[in-house]
Amino acid sequence: MQEQAEINLNKNATYIVKDGVLIVVDSPPEGYGKQVITWQSGKPSHYELNYTNKI
């Protein structure tokens, strides 16, 4: 049995699906940023969030 998840297409976001679970990746709190997702054995294992502020 396959489950379904709904996402809001009006919201800018990055999503990860791991083992059938939908995970919303945190966005940079302000300024400019990047999200790095690390994979291990064909699955996402963790992510890193970096951001900078323009002065």
mmJSON file of the N, C-alpha and C atoms, coordinates in Angstrom:
{"data_MODEL":{"atom_site":{
"group_PDB":["ATOM","ATOM","ATOM","ATOM","ATOM","ATOM","ATOM","ATOM","ATOM","ATOM","ATOM","ATOM","ATOM","ATOM","ATOM","ATOM","ATOM","ATOM","ATOM","ATOM","ATOM","ATOM","ATOM","ATOM","ATOM","ATOM","ATOM","ATOM","ATOM","ATOM","ATOM","ATOM","ATOM","ATOM","ATOM","ATOM","ATOM","ATOM","ATOM","ATOM","ATOM","ATOM","ATOM","ATOM","ATOM","ATOM","ATOM","ATOM","ATOM","ATOM","ATOM","ATOM","ATOM","ATOM","ATOM","ATOM","ATOM","ATOM","ATOM","ATOM","ATOM","ATOM","ATOM","ATOM","ATOM","ATOM","ATOM","ATOM","ATOM","ATOM","ATOM","ATOM","ATOM","ATOM","ATOM","ATOM","ATOM","ATOM","ATOM","ATOM","ATOM","ATOM","ATOM","ATOM","ATOM","ATOM","ATOM","ATOM","ATOM","ATOM","ATOM","ATOM","ATOM","ATOM","ATOM","ATOM","ATOM","ATOM","ATOM","ATOM","ATOM","ATOM","ATOM","ATOM","ATOM","ATOM","ATOM","ATOM","ATOM","ATOM","ATOM","ATOM","ATOM","ATOM","ATOM","ATOM","ATOM","ATOM","ATOM","ATOM","ATOM","ATOM","ATOM","ATOM","ATOM","ATOM","ATOM","ATOM","ATOM","ATOM","ATOM","ATOM","ATOM","ATOM","ATOM","ATOM","ATOM","ATOM","ATOM","ATOM","ATOM","ATOM","ATOM","ATOM","ATOM","ATOM","ATOM","ATOM","ATOM","ATOM","ATOM","ATOM","ATOM","ATOM","ATOM","ATOM","ATOM","ATOM","ATOM","ATOM","ATOM","ATOM","ATOM","ATOM","ATOM"],
"id":[1,2,3,4,5,6,7,8,9,10,11,12,13,14,15,16,17,18,19,20,21,22,23,24,25,26,27,28,29,30,31,32,33,34,35,36,37,38,39,40,41,42,43,44,45,46,47,48,49,50,51,52,53,54,55,56,57,58,59,60,61,62,63,64,65,66,67,68,69,70,71,72,73,74,75,76,77,78,79,80,81,82,83,84,85,86,87,88,89,90,91,92,93,94,95,96,97,98,99,100,101,102,103,104,105,106,107,108,109,110,111,112,113,114,115,116,117,118,119,120,121,122,123,124,125,126,127,128,129,130,131,132,133,134,135,136,137,138,139,140,141,142,143,144,145,146,147,148,149,150,151,152,153,154,155,156,157,158,159,160,161,162,163,164,165],
"type_symbol":["N","C","C","N","C","C","N","C","C","N","C","C","N","C","C","N","C","C","N","C","C","N","C","C","N","C","C","N","C","C","N","C","C","N","C","C","N","C","C","N","C","C","N","C","C","N","C","C","N","C","C","N","C","C","N","C","C","N","C","C","N","C","C","N","C","C","N","C","C","N","C","C","N","C","C","N","C","C","N","C","C","N","C","C","N","C","C","N","C","C","N","C","C","N","C","C","N","C","C","N","C","C","N","C","C","N","C","C","N","C","C","N","C","C","N","C","C","N","C","C","N","C","C","N","C","C","N","C","C","N","C","C","N","C","C","N","C","C","N","C","C","N","C","C","N","C","C","N","C","C","N","C","C","N","C","C","N","C","C","N","C","C","N","C","C"],
"label_atom_id":["N","CA","C","N","CA","C","N","CA","C","N","CA","C","N","CA","C","N","CA","C","N","CA","C","N","CA","C","N","CA","C","N","CA","C","N","CA","C","N","CA","C","N","CA","C","N","CA","C","N","CA","C","N","CA","C","N","CA","C","N","CA","C","N","CA","C","N","CA","C","N","CA","C","N","CA","C","N","CA","C","N","CA","C","N","CA","C","N","CA","C","N","CA","C","N","CA","C","N","CA","C","N","CA","C","N","CA","C","N","CA","C","N","CA","C","N","CA","C","N","CA","C","N","CA","C","N","CA","C","N","CA","C","N","CA","C","N","CA","C","N","CA","C","N","CA","C","N","CA","C","N","CA","C","N","CA","C","N","CA","C","N","CA","C","N","CA","C","N","CA","C","N","CA","C","N","CA","C","N","CA","C","N","CA","C","N","CA","C","N","CA","C"],
"label_alt_id":[null,null,null,null,null,null,null,null,null,null,null,null,null,null,null,null,null,null,null,null,null,null,null,null,null,null,null,null,null,null,null,null,null,null,null,null,null,null,null,null,null,null,null,null,null,null,null,null,null,null,null,null,null,null,null,null,null,null,null,null,null,null,null,null,null,null,null,null,null,null,null,null,null,null,null,null,null,null,null,null,null,null,null,null,null,null,null,null,null,null,null,null,null,null,null,null,null,null,null,null,null,null,null,null,null,null,null,null,null,null,null,null,null,null,null,null,null,null,null,null,null,null,null,null,null,null,null,null,null,null,null,null,null,null,null,null,null,null,null,null,null,null,null,null,null,null,null,null,null,null,null,null,null,null,null,null,null,null,null,null,null,null,null,null,null],
"label_comp_id":["MET","MET","MET","GLN","GLN","GLN","GLU","GLU","GLU","GLN","GLN","GLN","ALA","ALA","ALA","GLU","GLU","GLU","ILE","ILE","ILE","ASN","ASN","ASN","LEU","LEU","LEU","ASN","ASN","ASN","LYS","LYS","LYS","ASN","ASN","ASN","ALA","ALA","ALA","THR","THR","THR","TYR","TYR","TYR","ILE","ILE","ILE","VAL","VAL","VAL","LYS","LYS","LYS","ASP","ASP","ASP","GLY","GLY","GLY","VAL","VAL","VAL","LEU","LEU","LEU","ILE","ILE","ILE","VAL","VAL","VAL","VAL","VAL","VAL","ASP","ASP","ASP","SER","SER","SER","PRO","PRO","PRO","PRO","PRO","PRO","GLU","GLU","GLU","GLY","GLY","GLY","TYR","TYR","TYR","GLY","GLY","GLY","LYS","LYS","LYS","GLN","GLN","GLN","VAL","VAL","VAL","ILE","ILE","ILE","THR","THR","THR","TRP","TRP","TRP","GLN","GLN","GLN","SER","SER","SER","GLY","GLY","GLY","LYS","LYS","LYS","PRO","PRO","PRO","SER","SER","SER","HIS","HIS","HIS","TYR","TYR","TYR","GLU","GLU","GLU","LEU","LEU","LEU","ASN","ASN","ASN","TYR","TYR","TYR","THR","THR","THR","ASN","ASN","ASN","LYS","LYS","LYS","ILE","ILE","ILE"],
"label_asym_id":["A","A","A","A","A","A","A","A","A","A","A","A","A","A","A","A","A","A","A","A","A","A","A","A","A","A","A","A","A","A","A","A","A","A","A","A","A","A","A","A","A","A","A","A","A","A","A","A","A","A","A","A","A","A","A","A","A","A","A","A","A","A","A","A","A","A","A","A","A","A","A","A","A","A","A","A","A","A","A","A","A","A","A","A","A","A","A","A","A","A","A","A","A","A","A","A","A","A","A","A","A","A","A","A","A","A","A","A","A","A","A","A","A","A","A","A","A","A","A","A","A","A","A","A","A","A","A","A","A","A","A","A","A","A","A","A","A","A","A","A","A","A","A","A","A","A","A","A","A","A","A","A","A","A","A","A","A","A","A","A","A","A","A","A","A"],
"label_entity_id":["1","1","1","1","1","1","1","1","1","1","1","1","1","1","1","1","1","1","1","1","1","1","1","1","1","1","1","1","1","1","1","1","1","1","1","1","1","1","1","1","1","1","1","1","1","1","1","1","1","1","1","1","1","1","1","1","1","1","1","1","1","1","1","1","1","1","1","1","1","1","1","1","1","1","1","1","1","1","1","1","1","1","1","1","1","1","1","1","1","1","1","1","1","1","1","1","1","1","1","1","1","1","1","1","1","1","1","1","1","1","1","1","1","1","1","1","1","1","1","1","1","1","1","1","1","1","1","1","1","1","1","1","1","1","1","1","1","1","1","1","1","1","1","1","1","1","1","1","1","1","1","1","1","1","1","1","1","1","1","1","1","1","1","1","1"],
"label_seq_id":[1,1,1,2,2,2,3,3,3,4,4,4,5,5,5,6,6,6,7,7,7,8,8,8,9,9,9,10,10,10,11,11,11,12,12,12,13,13,13,14,14,14,15,15,15,16,16,16,17,17,17,18,18,18,19,19,19,20,20,20,21,21,21,22,22,22,23,23,23,24,24,24,25,25,25,26,26,26,27,27,27,28,28,28,29,29,29,30,30,30,31,31,31,32,32,32,33,33,33,34,34,34,35,35,35,36,36,36,37,37,37,38,38,38,39,39,39,40,40,40,41,41,41,42,42,42,43,43,43,44,44,44,45,45,45,46,46,46,47,47,47,48,48,48,49,49,49,50,50,50,51,51,51,52,52,52,53,53,53,54,54,54,55,55,55],
"pdbx_PDB_ins_code":[null,null,null,null,null,null,null,null,null,null,null,null,null,null,null,null,null,null,null,null,null,null,null,null,null,null,null,null,null,null,null,null,null,null,null,null,null,null,null,null,null,null,null,null,null,null,null,null,null,null,null,null,null,null,null,null,null,null,null,null,null,null,null,null,null,null,null,null,null,null,null,null,null,null,null,null,null,null,null,null,null,null,null,null,null,null,null,null,null,null,null,null,null,null,null,null,null,null,null,null,null,null,null,null,null,null,null,null,null,null,null,null,null,null,null,null,null,null,null,null,null,null,null,null,null,null,null,null,null,null,null,null,null,null,null,null,null,null,null,null,null,null,null,null,null,null,null,null,null,null,null,null,null,null,null,null,null,null,null,null,null,null,null,null,null],
"Cartn_x":[0.843,0.0,0.881,0.648,1.406,0.657,1.387,0.783,1.056,0.25,0.423,0.645,1.452,1.676,1.331,0.869,0.542,1.55,1.937,2.821,2.159,2.49,1.957,2.862,2.366,3.171,3.327,2.631,2.783,3.88,4.46,5.517,6.856,7.839,9.179,9.822,10.235,10.805,11.593,12.421,13.141,12.648,12.357,11.825,12.729,12.796,13.493,12.469,12.494,11.691,12.673,12.589,13.473,12.617,12.714,11.953,10.468,9.965,8.533,8.072,8.995,8.646,9.089,8.18,8.474,9.056,10.231,10.921,11.124,10.746,10.988,12.355,13.238,14.576,14.466,15.102,15.083,15.618,15.038,15.504,16.413,17.311,18.13,17.221,17.523,16.642,16.547,17.609,17.61,18.813,18.861,20.016,20.087,21.3,21.571,22.033,21.682,22.088,22.148,22.568,22.608,22.31,21.78,21.478,22.265,23.017,23.804,23.25,22.803,22.242,23.268,23.617,24.595,23.863,24.291,23.672,24.626,24.057,24.843,24.023,24.613,23.953,22.634,22.617,21.438,20.316,20.566,19.543,20.13,19.294,19.808,20.108,21.287,21.66,21.625,21.999,21.898,22.025,21.694,21.848,22.512,23.139,23.862,23.25,23.077,22.499,23.506,23.862,24.78,24.094,24.359,23.817,24.741,24.6,25.37,24.415,24.824,24.026,24.779,24.074,24.665,24.688,25.833,25.914,25.956],
"Cartn_y":[-1.189,0.0,1.242,2.118,3.353,4.478,5.244,6.408,7.645,8.655,9.906,11.036,11.985,13.185,14.375,15.431,16.643,17.727,18.468,19.61,20.845,21.991,23.268,23.79,23.797,24.26,25.771,26.487,27.936,28.333,27.368,27.633,27.182,28.08,27.705,26.853,25.644,24.734,23.64,22.965,21.787,20.61,19.518,18.335,17.141,16.253,14.981,13.887,12.845,11.662,10.561,10.074,9.006,7.914,6.729,5.572,5.878,6.607,6.9,8.039,8.727,9.84,11.144,12.116,13.417,14.324,14.884,15.757,17.11,18.187,19.534,19.975,20.344,20.805,22.255,22.581,23.954,24.914,26.085,27.142,28.088,28.778,29.77,30.801,31.168,32.071,33.46,33.907,35.211,35.268,36.28,36.455,35.414,34.979,34.018,32.717,31.603,30.353,29.211,28.073,26.861,25.661,24.633,23.382,22.292,21.513,20.418,19.123,18.232,16.958,15.871,15.096,14.022,12.686,11.87,10.57,9.465,8.363,7.181,5.956,5.054,3.813,4.083,5.126,5.428,6.134,6.565,7.27,8.548,9.6,10.806,10.484,10.889,10.562,11.781,12.949,14.174,15.379,16.535,17.75,18.827,19.748,20.858,22.154,23.104,24.393,25.487,26.284,27.414,28.664,29.777,31.027,32.192,33.252,34.469,35.647,36.724,37.955,39.018,39.724,40.812,42.059,42.761,43.968,45.212],
"Cartn_z":[0.0,0.0,0.0,-0.955,-1.044,-0.365,0.446,1.097,0.262,0.463,-0.252,0.743,0.323,1.12,0.251,0.863,0.122,0.469,-0.551,-0.336,-0.919,-0.349,-0.809,-1.921,-3.147,-4.274,-4.309,-3.43,-3.338,-2.361,-1.662,-0.684,-1.271,-1.281,-1.726,-0.643,-0.995,-0.009,-0.71,0.064,-0.39,0.43,-0.254,0.418,0.161,1.147,1.014,1.307,0.508,0.816,1.175,2.414,2.875,3.499,2.936,3.424,3.513,2.529,2.469,3.358,4.006,4.889,4.236,4.156,3.583,4.662,4.383,5.331,4.678,5.346,4.847,5.362,4.439,4.811,5.263,6.379,6.885,5.831,5.78,4.882,5.651,4.946,5.639,6.315,7.558,8.293,7.668,7.004,6.343,5.423,4.608,3.733,2.637,2.338,1.272,1.899,1.29,1.895,0.911,1.447,0.645,1.534,0.897,1.567,0.857,1.617,1.058,1.629,0.758,1.191,0.898,1.912,1.776,1.693,0.75,0.511,0.932,1.426,1.782,1.416,0.678,0.245,-0.476,-1.301,-2.097,-1.364,-0.127,0.649,1.226,1.384,2.043,3.507,3.962,5.343,6.258,5.74,6.541,5.623,6.162,5.365,6.193,5.473,6.086,5.574,6.457,6.1,6.424,5.41,5.576,5.054,5.691,5.174,5.491,4.684,4.884,4.848,5.433,5.423,4.643,3.795,3.031,3.915,3.901,4.721,3.849],
"occupancy":[1.0,1.0,1.0,1.0,1.0,1.0,1.0,1.0,1.0,1.0,1.0,1.0,1.0,1.0,1.0,1.0,1.0,1.0,1.0,1.0,1.0,1.0,1.0,1.0,1.0,1.0,1.0,1.0,1.0,1.0,1.0,1.0,1.0,1.0,1.0,1.0,1.0,1.0,1.0,1.0,1.0,1.0,1.0,1.0,1.0,1.0,1.0,1.0,1.0,1.0,1.0,1.0,1.0,1.0,1.0,1.0,1.0,1.0,1.0,1.0,1.0,1.0,1.0,1.0,1.0,1.0,1.0,1.0,1.0,1.0,1.0,1.0,1.0,1.0,1.0,1.0,1.0,1.0,1.0,1.0,1.0,1.0,1.0,1.0,1.0,1.0,1.0,1.0,1.0,1.0,1.0,1.0,1.0,1.0,1.0,1.0,1.0,1.0,1.0,1.0,1.0,1.0,1.0,1.0,1.0,1.0,1.0,1.0,1.0,1.0,1.0,1.0,1.0,1.0,1.0,1.0,1.0,1.0,1.0,1.0,1.0,1.0,1.0,1.0,1.0,1.0,1.0,1.0,1.0,1.0,1.0,1.0,1.0,1.0,1.0,1.0,1.0,1.0,1.0,1.0,1.0,1.0,1.0,1.0,1.0,1.0,1.0,1.0,1.0,1.0,1.0,1.0,1.0,1.0,1.0,1.0,1.0,1.0,1.0,1.0,1.0,1.0,1.0,1.0,1.0],
"B_iso_or_equiv":[0.0,0.0,0.0,0.0,0.0,0.0,0.0,0.0,0.0,0.0,0.0,0.0,0.0,0.0,0.0,0.0,0.0,0.0,0.0,0.0,0.0,0.0,0.0,0.0,0.0,0.0,0.0,0.0,0.0,0.0,0.0,0.0,0.0,0.0,0.0,0.0,0.0,0.0,0.0,0.0,0.0,0.0,0.0,0.0,0.0,0.0,0.0,0.0,0.0,0.0,0.0,0.0,0.0,0.0,0.0,0.0,0.0,0.0,0.0,0.0,0.0,0.0,0.0,0.0,0.0,0.0,0.0,0.0,0.0,0.0,0.0,0.0,0.0,0.0,0.0,0.0,0.0,0.0,0.0,0.0,0.0,0.0,0.0,0.0,0.0,0.0,0.0,0.0,0.0,0.0,0.0,0.0,0.0,0.0,0.0,0.0,0.0,0.0,0.0,0.0,0.0,0.0,0.0,0.0,0.0,0.0,0.0,0.0,0.0,0.0,0.0,0.0,0.0,0.0,0.0,0.0,0.0,0.0,0.0,0.0,0.0,0.0,0.0,0.0,0.0,0.0,0.0,0.0,0.0,0.0,0.0,0.0,0.0,0.0,0.0,0.0,0.0,0.0,0.0,0.0,0.0,0.0,0.0,0.0,0.0,0.0,0.0,0.0,0.0,0.0,0.0,0.0,0.0,0.0,0.0,0.0,0.0,0.0,0.0,0.0,0.0,0.0,0.0,0.0,0.0],
"pdbx_formal_charge":[null,null,null,null,null,null,null,null,null,null,null,null,null,null,null,null,null,null,null,null,null,null,null,null,null,null,null,null,null,null,null,null,null,null,null,null,null,null,null,null,null,null,null,null,null,null,null,null,null,null,null,null,null,null,null,null,null,null,null,null,null,null,null,null,null,null,null,null,null,null,null,null,null,null,null,null,null,null,null,null,null,null,null,null,null,null,null,null,null,null,null,null,null,null,null,null,null,null,null,null,null,null,null,null,null,null,null,null,null,null,null,null,null,null,null,null,null,null,null,null,null,null,null,null,null,null,null,null,null,null,null,null,null,null,null,null,null,null,null,null,null,null,null,null,null,null,null,null,null,null,null,null,null,null,null,null,null,null,null,null,null,null,null,null,null],
"auth_seq_id":[1,1,1,2,2,2,3,3,3,4,4,4,5,5,5,6,6,6,7,7,7,8,8,8,9,9,9,10,10,10,11,11,11,12,12,12,13,13,13,14,14,14,15,15,15,16,16,16,17,17,17,18,18,18,19,19,19,20,20,20,21,21,21,22,22,22,23,23,23,24,24,24,25,25,25,26,26,26,27,27,27,28,28,28,29,29,29,30,30,30,31,31,31,32,32,32,33,33,33,34,34,34,35,35,35,36,36,36,37,37,37,38,38,38,39,39,39,40,40,40,41,41,41,42,42,42,43,43,43,44,44,44,45,45,45,46,46,46,47,47,47,48,48,48,49,49,49,50,50,50,51,51,51,52,52,52,53,53,53,54,54,54,55,55,55],
"auth_comp_id":["MET","MET","MET","GLN","GLN","GLN","GLU","GLU","GLU","GLN","GLN","GLN","ALA","ALA","ALA","GLU","GLU","GLU","ILE","ILE","ILE","ASN","ASN","ASN","LEU","LEU","LEU","ASN","ASN","ASN","LYS","LYS","LYS","ASN","ASN","ASN","ALA","ALA","ALA","THR","THR","THR","TYR","TYR","TYR","ILE","ILE","ILE","VAL","VAL","VAL","LYS","LYS","LYS","ASP","ASP","ASP","GLY","GLY","GLY","VAL","VAL","VAL","LEU","LEU","LEU","ILE","ILE","ILE","VAL","VAL","VAL","VAL","VAL","VAL","ASP","ASP","ASP","SER","SER","SER","PRO","PRO","PRO","PRO","PRO","PRO","GLU","GLU","GLU","GLY","GLY","GLY","TYR","TYR","TYR","GLY","GLY","GLY","LYS","LYS","LYS","GLN","GLN","GLN","VAL","VAL","VAL","ILE","ILE","ILE","THR","THR","THR","TRP","TRP","TRP","GLN","GLN","GLN","SER","SER","SER","GLY","GLY","GLY","LYS","LYS","LYS","PRO","PRO","PRO","SER","SER","SER","HIS","HIS","HIS","TYR","TYR","TYR","GLU","GLU","GLU","LEU","LEU","LEU","ASN","ASN","ASN","TYR","TYR","TYR","THR","THR","THR","ASN","ASN","ASN","LYS","LYS","LYS","ILE","ILE","ILE"],
"auth_asym_id":["A","A","A","A","A","A","A","A","A","A","A","A","A","A","A","A","A","A","A","A","A","A","A","A","A","A","A","A","A","A","A","A","A","A","A","A","A","A","A","A","A","A","A","A","A","A","A","A","A","A","A","A","A","A","A","A","A","A","A","A","A","A","A","A","A","A","A","A","A","A","A","A","A","A","A","A","A","A","A","A","A","A","A","A","A","A","A","A","A","A","A","A","A","A","A","A","A","A","A","A","A","A","A","A","A","A","A","A","A","A","A","A","A","A","A","A","A","A","A","A","A","A","A","A","A","A","A","A","A","A","A","A","A","A","A","A","A","A","A","A","A","A","A","A","A","A","A","A","A","A","A","A","A","A","A","A","A","A","A","A","A","A","A","A","A"],
"auth_atom_id":["N","CA","C","N","CA","C","N","CA","C","N","CA","C","N","CA","C","N","CA","C","N","CA","C","N","CA","C","N","CA","C","N","CA","C","N","CA","C","N","CA","C","N","CA","C","N","CA","C","N","CA","C","N","CA","C","N","CA","C","N","CA","C","N","CA","C","N","CA","C","N","CA","C","N","CA","C","N","CA","C","N","CA","C","N","CA","C","N","CA","C","N","CA","C","N","CA","C","N","CA","C","N","CA","C","N","CA","C","N","CA","C","N","CA","C","N","CA","C","N","CA","C","N","CA","C","N","CA","C","N","CA","C","N","CA","C","N","CA","C","N","CA","C","N","CA","C","N","CA","C","N","CA","C","N","CA","C","N","CA","C","N","CA","C","N","CA","C","N","CA","C","N","CA","C","N","CA","C","N","CA","C","N","CA","C","N","CA","C","N","CA","C"],
"pdbx_PDB_model_num":[1,1,1,1,1,1,1,1,1,1,1,1,1,1,1,1,1,1,1,1,1,1,1,1,1,1,1,1,1,1,1,1,1,1,1,1,1,1,1,1,1,1,1,1,1,1,1,1,1,1,1,1,1,1,1,1,1,1,1,1,1,1,1,1,1,1,1,1,1,1,1,1,1,1,1,1,1,1,1,1,1,1,1,1,1,1,1,1,1,1,1,1,1,1,1,1,1,1,1,1,1,1,1,1,1,1,1,1,1,1,1,1,1,1,1,1,1,1,1,1,1,1,1,1,1,1,1,1,1,1,1,1,1,1,1,1,1,1,1,1,1,1,1,1,1,1,1,1,1,1,1,1,1,1,1,1,1,1,1,1,1,1,1,1,1]
}}}
